[in-house]
């Protein structure tokens, strides 16, 4: 392994399980938003207009790891017309 790979591997190994879970959940939500947008033939711009947000905000949401609030998740779900998260019964 080269030095960059070793450095990266070392840093990843030090991430707490809670943070790794947060990252996975965020990535799953982002993937779901992307899947629904594609399924409905919508763009990020379309979602931004439906939510009254600027396109840069939507872009940050789907290209980063945002810390979504429940309110934001509910607003996105409403704008997409589909739930982003399904809770077990």
MMTF fields as JSON, N, C-alpha, C and O atoms, coordinates in Angstrom:
{
  "mmtfVersion": "1.0.0",
  "mmtfProducer": "UNKNOWN",
  "numBonds": 355,
  "numAtoms": 356,
  "numGroups": 89,
  "numChains": 1,
  "numModels": 1,
  "chainsPerModel": [1],
  "groupsPerChain": [89],
  "chainIdList": ["A"],
  "bondAtomList": [4, 2, 8, 6, 12, 10, 16, 14, 20, 18, 24, 22, 28, 26, 32, 30, 36, 34, 40, 38, 44, 42, 48, 46, 52, 50, 56, 54, 60, 58, 64, 62, 68, 66, 72, 70, 76, 74, 80, 78, 84, 82, 88, 86, 92, 90, 96, 94, 100, 98, 104, 102, 108, 106, 112, 110, 116, 114, 120, 118, 124, 122, 128, 126, 132, 130, 136, 134, 140, 138, 144, 142, 148, 146, 152, 150, 156, 154, 160, 158, 164, 162, 168, 166, 172, 170, 176, 174, 180, 178, 184, 182, 188, 186, 192, 190, 196, 194, 200, 198, 204, 202, 208, 206, 212, 210, 216, 214, 220, 218, 224, 222, 228, 226, 232, 230, 236, 234, 240, 238, 244, 242, 248, 246, 252, 250, 256, 254, 260, 258, 264, 262, 268, 266, 272, 270, 276, 274, 280, 278, 284, 282, 288, 286, 292, 290, 296, 294, 300, 298, 304, 302, 308, 306, 312, 310, 316, 314, 320, 318, 324, 322, 328, 326, 332, 330, 336, 334, 340, 338, 344, 342, 348, 346, 352, 350],
  "bondOrderList": [1, 1, 1, 1, 1, 1, 1, 1, 1, 1, 1, 1, 1, 1, 1, 1, 1, 1, 1, 1, 1, 1, 1, 1, 1, 1, 1, 1, 1, 1, 1, 1, 1, 1, 1, 1, 1, 1, 1, 1, 1, 1, 1, 1, 1, 1, 1, 1, 1, 1, 1, 1, 1, 1, 1, 1, 1, 1, 1, 1, 1, 1, 1, 1, 1, 1, 1, 1, 1, 1, 1, 1, 1, 1, 1, 1, 1, 1, 1, 1, 1, 1, 1, 1, 1, 1, 1, 1],
  "groupList": [{"groupName": "UNK", "atomNameList": ["N", "CA", "C", "O"], "elementList": ["N", "C", "C", "O"], "formalChargeList": [0, 0, 0, 0], "bondAtomList": [1, 0, 2, 1, 3, 2], "bondOrderList": [1, 1, 2], "singleLetterCode": "X", "chemCompType": "L-PEPTIDE LINKING"}],
  "groupTypeList": [0, 0, 0, 0, 0, 0, 0, 0, 0, 0, 0, 0, 0, 0, 0, 0, 0, 0, 0, 0, 0, 0, 0, 0, 0, 0, 0, 0, 0, 0, 0, 0, 0, 0, 0, 0, 0, 0, 0, 0, 0, 0, 0, 0, 0, 0, 0, 0, 0, 0, 0, 0, 0, 0, 0, 0, 0, 0, 0, 0, 0, 0, 0, 0, 0, 0, 0, 0, 0, 0, 0, 0, 0, 0, 0, 0, 0, 0, 0, 0, 0, 0, 0, 0, 0, 0, 0, 0, 0],
  "groupIdList": [1, 2, 3, 4, 5, 6, 7, 8, 9, 10, 11, 12, 13, 14, 15, 16, 17, 18, 19, 20, 21, 22, 23, 24, 25, 26, 27, 28, 29, 30, 31, 32, 33, 34, 35, 36, 37, 38, 39, 40, 41, 42, 43, 44, 45, 46, 47, 48, 49, 50, 51, 52, 53, 54, 55, 56, 57, 58, 59, 60, 61, 62, 63, 64, 65, 66, 67, 68, 69, 70, 71, 72, 73, 74, 75, 76, 77, 78, 79, 80, 81, 82, 83, 84, 85, 86, 87, 88, 89],
  "secStructList": [7, 7, 2, 2, 2, 2, 2, 2, 2, 2, 2, 2, 2, 6, 1, 7, 2, 2, 2, 2, 2, 2, 2, 2, 2, 2, 2, 2, 2, 2, 2, 2, 2, 2, 2, 2, 2, 2, 2, 6, 6, 7, 7, 2, 2, 2, 2, 2, 2, 2, 2, 6, 7, 7, 2, 2, 2, 2, 2, 2, 2, 2, 2, 1, 7, 7, 7, 7, 7, 2, 2, 2, 2, 2, 2, 2, 2, 2, 2, 2, 6, 1, 7, 1, 7, 7, 7, 7, 7],
  "xCoordList": [0.836, 0.0, 0.878, 1.955, 0.399, 1.179, 0.786, -0.158, 1.505, 1.296, -0.103, -0.677, -0.673, -2.02, -3.055, -3.966, -2.916, -3.85, -3.738, -4.748, -2.524, -2.315, -2.919, -3.58, -2.695, -3.244, -4.768, -5.386, -5.372, -6.823, -7.375, -8.327, -6.785, -7.222, -7.114, -8.009, -6.049, -5.852, -6.941, -7.461, -7.286, -8.327, -9.694, -10.447, -10.031, -11.327, -11.469, -12.544, -10.412, -10.45, -10.722, -11.195, -10.429, -10.615, -12.004, -12.327, -12.823, -14.167, -15.035, -15.044, -15.757, -16.595, -17.746, -18.153, -18.267, -19.405, -20.619, -21.354, -20.829, -21.966, -21.84, -22.819, -20.65, -20.426, -20.565, -21.14, -20.046, -20.193, -21.669, -22.081, -22.476, -23.914, -24.565, -25.411, -24.171, -24.71, -24.379, -25.23, -23.159, -22.739, -23.53, -23.979, -23.703, -24.479, -25.932, -26.487, -26.545, -27.935, -28.075, -28.999, -27.167, -27.193, -27.035, -27.746, -26.113, -25.903, -27.145, -27.498, -27.809, -29.041, -30.144, -30.868, -30.276, -31.3, -30.984, -31.876, -29.738, -29.334, -29.616, -30.119, -29.296, -29.557, -31.052, -31.466, -31.875, -33.331, -33.853, -34.695, -33.367, -33.779, -33.431, -34.26, -32.215, -31.774, -32.639, -33.014, -32.955, -33.77, -35.165, -35.677, -35.775, -37.114, -37.08, -37.963, -36.068, -35.95, -35.876, -36.562, -35.055, -34.918, -36.222, -36.64, -36.863, -38.106, -39.195, -39.991, -39.224, -40.256, -39.787, -40.479, -38.607, -38.032, -37.965, -38.3, -37.52, -37.386, -35.904, -35.054, -35.627, -34.257, -34.142, -35.143, -32.926, -32.709, -33.364, -33.88, -33.34, -33.981, -35.48, -36.065, -36.106, -37.537, -37.832, -38.782, -37.012, -37.204, -37.028, -37.8, -36.027, -35.79, -37.013, -37.437, -37.577, -38.76, -39.95, -40.666, -40.167, -41.292, -41.158, -42.155, -39.916, -39.68, -39.457, -39.376, -39.357, -39.064, -37.64, -37.368, -36.739, -35.322, -34.496, -34.953, -33.288, -32.404, -31.735, -31.589, -31.339, -30.739, -29.461, -29.155, -28.712, -27.461, -27.719, -26.923, -28.823, -29.166, -29.422, -28.911, -30.21, -30.514, -29.23, -29.009, -28.393, -27.129, -26.259, -25.654, -26.193, -25.409, -25.991, -25.251, -27.323, -27.956, -27.582, -27.305, -27.571, -27.381, -25.927, -25.628, -25.033, -23.623, -22.768, -21.575, -23.372, -22.622, -23.261, -23.97, -23.002, -23.606, -24.29, -23.776, -25.465, -26.158, -26.712, -26.971, -26.883, -27.511, -28.979, -29.367, -29.791, -31.19, -31.96, -31.746, -32.854, -33.8, -35.023, -35.233, -35.815, -37.057, -37.965, -38.633, -37.993, -38.812, -38.369, -39.201, -37.067, -36.556, -36.887, -37.284, -36.722, -37.061, -38.54, -38.901, -39.393, -40.831, -41.122, -41.971, -40.439, -40.635, -40.188, -40.86, -39.057, -38.572, -39.553, -39.893, -40.005, -40.977, -42.239, -42.749, -42.735, -43.943, -43.718, -44.576, -42.573, -42.268, -42.124, -42.497, -41.584, -41.399, -42.662, -42.804, -43.56, -44.788, -44.565, -45.391, -43.469, -43.135, -42.339, -41.586, -42.503, -41.716, -40.238, -39.905, -39.382, -37.955, -37.57, -36.662, -38.266, -37.956, -39.217, -40.286, -39.087, -40.191, -39.782, -38.774, -40.568, -40.263, -40.965, -42.067, -40.313, -40.883, -42.082, -42.134, -43.037, -44.221, -43.864, -44.726],
  "yCoordList": [-1.185, 0.0, 1.245, 1.267, 2.276, 3.51, 4.324, 3.971, 5.4, 6.201, 6.782, 6.827, 7.227, 7.802, 6.746, 7.01, 5.567, 4.483, 4.09, 3.873, 4.001, 3.651, 4.712, 4.389, 5.968, 7.066, 6.988, 7.088, 6.808, 6.738, 5.546, 5.692, 4.386, 3.184, 3.383, 2.983, 3.984, 4.255, 5.179, 4.951, 6.207, 7.151, 6.48, 6.687, 5.69, 5.009, 4.046, 3.942, 3.349, 2.387, 3.055, 2.402, 4.344, 5.069, 5.693, 6.249, 5.611, 6.187, 5.317, 4.092, 5.971, 5.226, 4.542, 4.992, 3.462, 2.766, 3.682, 3.564, 4.592, 5.511, 6.433, 6.677, 6.939, 7.824, 7.031, 7.53, 5.81, 4.974, 4.717, 4.749, 4.459, 4.263, 5.526, 5.457, 6.677, 7.953, 8.153, 8.579, 7.849, 7.997, 7.047, 7.442, 5.807, 4.834, 5.279, 5.204, 5.742, 6.194, 7.383, 7.439, 8.319, 9.493, 9.076, 9.574, 8.171, 7.69, 6.969, 7.107, 6.2, 5.504, 6.491, 6.295, 7.555, 8.568, 9.29, 9.518, 9.643, 10.314, 9.417, 9.887, 8.136, 7.188, 7.086, 6.997, 7.1, 7.023, 8.268, 8.166, 9.435, 10.672, 10.575, 10.874, 10.161, 10.038, 9.042, 9.299, 7.901, 6.88, 7.423, 7.204, 8.126, 8.665, 9.739, 9.786, 10.601, 11.621, 10.977, 11.408, 9.957, 9.273, 8.583, 8.66, 7.909, 7.197, 8.157, 7.813, 9.353, 10.33, 11.278, 12.237, 10.998, 11.833, 13.306, 14.219, 13.493, 14.831, 15.169, 14.289, 16.437, 16.904, 17.506, 17.724, 17.763, 18.455, 19.832, 20.325, 20.436, 21.744, 21.636, 22.502, 20.568, 20.359, 20.237, 20.837, 19.459, 19.29, 20.623, 20.953, 21.375, 22.69, 23.589, 24.245, 23.62, 24.461, 24.001, 24.827, 22.692, 22.166, 22.496, 22.675, 22.575, 22.82, 24.287, 24.66, 25.123, 26.531, 26.752, 27.685, 25.892, 25.972, 26.342, 26.211, 26.8, 27.056, 25.749, 24.823, 25.699, 24.472, 24.078, 22.892, 25.064, 24.77, 23.962, 23.092, 24.243, 23.496, 22.037, 21.143, 21.796, 20.418, 19.713, 18.555, 20.401, 19.823, 19.424, 18.352, 20.281, 19.942, 18.712, 17.874, 18.605, 17.451, 16.152, 15.153, 16.154, 14.894, 14.599, 13.54, 15.517, 15.252, 15.196, 14.899, 15.477, 15.467, 14.503, 13.576, 14.734, 13.926, 14.869, 15.149, 15.354, 16.331, 15.694, 14.492, 16.503, 16.061, 16.482, 17.518, 15.666, 15.991, 16.031, 15.199, 17.005, 16.999, 16.196, 15.968, 15.777, 15.074, 15.97, 15.495, 17.25, 18.201, 18.244, 18.218, 18.31, 18.346, 17.055, 17.084, 15.92, 14.641, 14.604, 14.114, 15.117, 15.157, 16.081, 15.765, 17.206, 18.139, 17.526, 17.677, 16.839, 16.177, 15.084, 14.971, 14.287, 13.224, 13.808, 13.275, 14.893, 15.524, 16.037, 15.873, 16.653, 17.186, 16.068, 16.235, 14.932, 13.802, 12.938, 12.15, 13.097, 12.297, 10.854, 9.989, 10.588, 9.24, 9.352, 10.308, 8.376, 8.42, 8.107, 7.269, 8.796, 8.491, 7.395, 6.607, 7.348, 6.387, 5.633, 6.223, 4.334, 3.502, 2.875, 2.173, 3.133, 2.571, 1.229, 1.024, 0.336, -0.992, -0.874, 0.004, -1.768, -1.792, -2.345, -2.445],
  "zCoordList": [0.0, 0.0, 0.0, 0.597, -0.679, -0.636, 0.596, 1.303, 0.846, 2.059, 2.143, 3.231, 1.028, 1.039, 1.406, 2.191, 0.847, 1.167, 2.637, 3.306, 3.13, 4.541, 5.446, 6.433, 5.115, 5.904, 5.925, 6.986, 4.75, 4.65, 5.436, 6.202, 5.246, 5.953, 7.462, 8.206, 7.904, 9.325, 9.861, 10.953, 9.112, 9.543, 9.581, 10.532, 8.583, 8.534, 9.699, 10.29, 10.032, 11.133, 12.475, 13.405, 12.587, 13.847, 13.982, 15.032, 12.944, 13.011, 13.908, 13.795, 14.793, 15.742, 15.006, 13.935, 15.575, 14.959, 14.79, 13.81, 15.742, 15.648, 14.442, 13.736, 14.21, 13.064, 11.765, 10.798, 11.733, 10.529, 10.233, 9.073, 11.281, 11.085, 10.537, 9.645, 11.07, 10.584, 9.104, 8.323, 8.731, 7.34, 6.443, 5.367, 6.874, 6.081, 5.916, 4.82, 7.004, 6.929, 5.989, 5.177, 6.103, 5.233, 3.776, 2.903, 3.514, 2.14, 1.618, 0.446, 2.483, 2.07, 1.72, 0.743, 2.515, 2.237, 0.929, 0.111, 0.738, -0.503, -1.706, -2.726, -1.59, -2.69, -2.964, -4.12, -1.896, -2.074, -2.777, -3.669, -2.388, -3.072, -4.55, -5.411, -4.839, -6.23, -7.002, -8.146, -6.373, -7.03, -7.354, -8.452, -6.405, -6.633, -7.716, -8.573, -7.68, -8.725, -10.102, -11.029, -10.238, -11.528, -11.931, -13.087, -10.97, -11.249, -11.729, -12.602, -11.159, -11.506, -12.61, -12.952, -13.16, -14.21, -13.775, -14.529, -12.533, -11.961, -11.834, -11.694, -11.886, -11.672, -10.275, -9.591, -9.874, -8.605, -8.663, -7.66, -9.82, -10.01, -9.755, -9.105, -10.269, -10.043, -8.548, -8.045, -7.844, -6.406, -5.686, -4.786, -6.077, -5.46, -5.628, -4.678, -6.831, -7.078, -6.244, -5.677, -6.165, -5.379, -3.897, -3.197, -3.429, -2.004, -1.686, -0.515, -2.709, -2.466, -1.983, -1.227, -2.421, -2.038, -3.263, -4.399, -3.021, -4.156, -4.572, -3.774, -5.829, -6.371, -5.644, -5.527, -5.156, -4.454, -3.188, -2.834, -2.506, -1.295, -1.622, -0.946, -2.656, -3.065, -3.486, -3.131, -4.234, -4.681, -3.488, -3.494, -2.467, -1.263, -0.578, -0.063, -0.572, 0.063, -0.633, 0.03, -1.956, -2.679, -3.04, -3.593, -2.736, -3.027, -1.761, -1.827, -0.623, 0.628, 1.596, 1.205, 2.852, 3.899, 4.879, 5.962, 4.472, 5.312, 6.581, 6.629, 7.58, 8.813, 8.732, 9.272, 8.051, 7.839, 9.157, 10.038, 9.278, 10.39, 9.955, 8.764, 10.915, 10.571, 9.738, 8.82, 10.049, 9.285, 7.822, 6.915, 7.601, 6.228, 5.489, 4.324, 6.17, 5.541, 5.173, 4.104, 6.048, 5.765, 4.588, 3.755, 4.507, 3.395, 2.067, 1.047, 2.09, 0.873, 0.458, -0.72, 1.409, 1.123, 0.492, -0.494, 1.056, 0.527, -0.894, -1.761, -1.128, -2.455, -3.489, -4.65, -3.059, -3.969, -4.085, -5.021, -3.135, -3.145, -2.727, -3.019, -2.056, -1.581, -0.291, -0.103, 0.6, 1.84, 1.564, 0.726, 2.285, 2.183, 3.154, 2.89, 4.279, 5.326, 5.688, 5.842, 5.822, 6.269, 7.58, 7.66, 8.603, 9.914, 10.069, 9.562, 10.77, 10.997, 11.929, 12.79, 11.743, 12.617, 13.968, 14.841]
}
